[in-house]
Each structure stands twice: as structure tokens, then as C-alpha cells.
Amino acid sequence: MKSFLSLFSFFILLGFLSGCCVAESCECPGQEAADDIALRFNRDTIGVGARGFTQFETFRLLLIRTPIDRSGGARADTLLLDKNPVAAPGAPDLLIRRDRPFARSVIGIGGYRYSILLPRKPGLPILHRFELTDVAIQSRYTTVSSCCTCYENLRKEARLDGGALRDLHTAPTDQPVLVELRKP
């Protein structure tokens, strides 16, 4: 009987302690998009030396995700994004997330390099190719209160076409930094 009372008291105490967290809601703005990489095609096609893309040129995209380290058995993934619509002003044309457009991987976004290809008609060479490499994401979980833990992005960088390393880090409440893709 004594062990039953001890066990019963333990569950009552556990219920009271867990109850304090039930009433508290966690505020973690932008947490789900912390690691996102947002790409946008330059649409400026007017004027001398314009380096923008027409809607027709970005209608079909080929996205290739290649693991940096293949020793764990990870393989490259390829997606054909057909009928890719033009995004609203200020919105990304392509958003690379932990679970989209590719399936979630244990490696994470930073464990891959990405190739964005704009193909012509089948059988013709690629119109344009962009390489997103050296993706580095450093993050941590921070305790907001005794019942809340939020995911926080400390550093996010990537290199486009072998250029300078770009700082893509954003404050938790902001949208991801747009990486602009231009014609060479």
C-alpha cells in the first residue's frame, strides 16, 4: 500500500509540474524558416546590358543536390520543377528548406552543394547554370523560459558561382535574405 501511495504521489507531482508548461505558449518567430535559403531570379530585361530572366527562361528548373561527403552513403538528388511560376514581388522564386523541395535529410542543408540549371528544350544545352556551394549554417537551441526552447540561427553563409562568401543570416523575425540570380 505504501508503494502505491508513493507512486500515486509521484504522478500527482508530475502532473502539477507539467501543468505549468501547458499554460505557457512559446513565441519563437521565424524558427521554421531559420535555415532557409531563398533564391530569386533577376527579372530586369529592359535597357542596355540587362541581366534579367524572362518568365519563359525560368519556366522549367532543374535542381541538383549533391552531398559533400558521400562516405555515409548519401547520394545526389535531382528535381525537375516544371511550370515554375513567377513569384510575387519580394518573394523567392526558389526556396531551399530542410524538408523542401527535397525530402528531409539527416545531413542538413549545409552538407550539400546545389546546382540550379535552366534547361532549354530537351536535347539542347543548358541555358544557364548556378552553383551554390560552401553552405555553412551554425545554430543552437536557446532556452526562452523554463518551458520553452527555441531554435536560433547564429550564422548562415553560402557562395554563389565561386564568388565571395555571402552572409545570409537574418534576425529571427525577418524573411530570409534573397540571393539574386543574374545572367552572366
C-alpha positions in Angstrom: 0.0 0.0 0.0 2.9 2.3 0.8 4.4 1.9 -2.6 1.0 2.6 -4.2 0.8 5.9 -2.3 4.3 6.8 -3.3 3.6 6.1 -6.9 0.3 8.0 -6.8 2.1 11.0 -5.2 4.7 10.9 -7.8 2.2 11.1 -10.6 0.3 13.9 -8.9 3.5 15.9 -8.5 4.4 15.2 -12.2 1.0 16.5 -13.2 1.5 19.7 -11.3 5.0 20.3 -12.7 4.0 19.6 -16.3 0.9 21.8 -15.9 2.9 24.9 -15.6 4.2 24.4 -19.1 0.8 23.7 -20.6 -0.4 27.2 -19.9 2.6 28.8 -21.5 2.9 29.3 -25.2 6.3 29.6 -26.9 6.9 32.6 -29.0 9.7 31.7 -31.5 9.2 33.9 -34.6 10.8 32.7 -37.8 12.0 29.5 -36.2 10.7 27.2 -39.0 12.4 29.3 -41.7 15.8 29.9 -39.8 17.8 27.7 -42.2 16.0 28.6 -45.4 18.0 29.7 -48.5 15.9 32.0 -50.7 16.8 32.4 -54.4 15.3 35.0 -56.7 15.9 35.4 -60.5 16.6 39.0 -61.6 13.7 40.0 -63.8 15.2 43.2 -65.2 15.1 42.6 -69.0 14.9 46.3 -70.1 17.8 48.5 -71.1 21.3 48.1 -72.3 23.2 45.3 -70.5 20.1 44.0 -68.8 20.9 40.7 -66.9 17.5 39.6 -66.1 15.5 36.5 -67.0 12.2 36.3 -68.8 9.4 34.1 -67.4 9.9 31.7 -70.3 13.6 31.2 -69.3 12.7 30.2 -65.8 9.6 28.2 -66.6 11.5 24.9 -66.0 14.2 24.5 -63.4 16.4 21.6 -62.7 17.7 21.4 -59.1 20.5 19.1 -58.1 21.6 18.5 -54.5 25.0 16.7 -54.2 26.3 15.6 -50.8 29.8 17.0 -50.0 30.7 13.8 -48.1 29.4 10.6 -49.7 31.1 8.2 -47.2 27.8 7.8 -45.3 26.0 6.5 -48.4 24.3 9.8 -49.3 23.5 10.2 -52.9 22.7 13.1 -55.2 19.1 14.1 -55.7 17.6 15.7 -58.8 14.3 17.6 -59.1 12.6 19.0 -62.2 10.5 21.9 -61.3 8.2 22.3 -64.3 5.9 25.3 -64.8 7.8 27.3 -62.2 5.6 30.4 -61.7 7.0 33.9 -61.3 6.9 34.7 -57.6 5.3 37.8 -56.1 7.5 40.9 -55.7 9.9 40.4 -52.9 9.2 36.7 -52.6 11.7 34.0 -53.6 11.4 32.0 -56.8 13.1 29.0 -55.2 13.2 28.2 -51.5 15.6 25.6 -50.2 14.4 24.3 -46.8 15.3 21.5 -44.5 12.4 19.5 -45.9 11.6 21.1 -49.3 11.9 20.9 -52.2 13.9 17.8 -51.4 13.0 15.2 -48.7 14.4 15.9 -45.3 17.9 14.5 -44.8 20.0 13.8 -41.7 22.9 15.6 -43.3 21.1 19.0 -43.3 21.2 21.9 -45.8 24.9 22.6 -45.2 26.0 19.1 -46.1 25.2 19.6 -49.8 26.1 21.8 -52.8 23.3 22.9 -55.0 23.2 23.3 -58.8 20.3 25.3 -60.3 20.0 24.7 -64.1 17.8 26.5 -66.5 17.4 24.0 -69.3 16.3 24.8 -72.9 14.1 22.4 -74.8 15.0 18.7 -74.4 18.2 17.8 -76.3 19.6 21.3 -76.3 22.4 22.5 -73.9 21.7 24.2 -70.6 20.7 27.8 -70.9 22.2 28.9 -67.5 23.8 27.1 -64.5 24.3 28.4 -61.0 26.3 26.7 -58.2 25.5 27.3 -54.6 28.4 25.9 -52.5 30.1 26.3 -49.1 26.8 26.4 -47.4 27.5 26.9 -43.7 24.8 27.0 -41.1 25.5 27.3 -37.4 22.6 27.2 -35.0 21.6 26.4 -31.4 18.6 25.9 -29.2 18.1 28.7 -26.7 16.0 28.5 -23.5 13.4 31.2 -23.5 11.8 30.1 -20.3 11.6 27.1 -18.1 9.1 25.5 -20.5 10.2 27.0 -23.9 13.2 26.3 -26.1 13.6 28.0 -29.5 15.8 27.2 -32.5 18.2 30.1 -33.3 20.3 30.6 -36.3 23.7 32.1 -35.4 25.4 32.1 -38.8 24.3 31.3 -42.4 26.6 31.7 -45.4 26.9 30.4 -48.9 29.0 31.0 -52.0 27.3 31.6 -55.4 29.2 30.5 -58.5 32.6 30.6 -56.8 32.2 34.3 -55.8 32.6 35.8 -52.3 31.1 34.1 -49.3 27.7 35.8 -48.7 26.2 36.4 -45.3 22.6 35.1 -45.4 22.0 35.4 -41.7 18.7 37.1 -40.7 17.2 38.1 -37.5 14.6 35.6 -36.3 11.6 37.8 -37.2 12.8 38.7 -40.7 12.4 36.8 -44.0 15.4 35.0 -45.4 17.9 37.1 -47.4 17.3 36.8 -51.1 20.2 35.6 -53.2 19.7 37.2 -56.6 20.5 35.1 -59.7 21.6 37.1 -62.7 22.7 36.3 -66.2 26.5 36.3 -66.6 
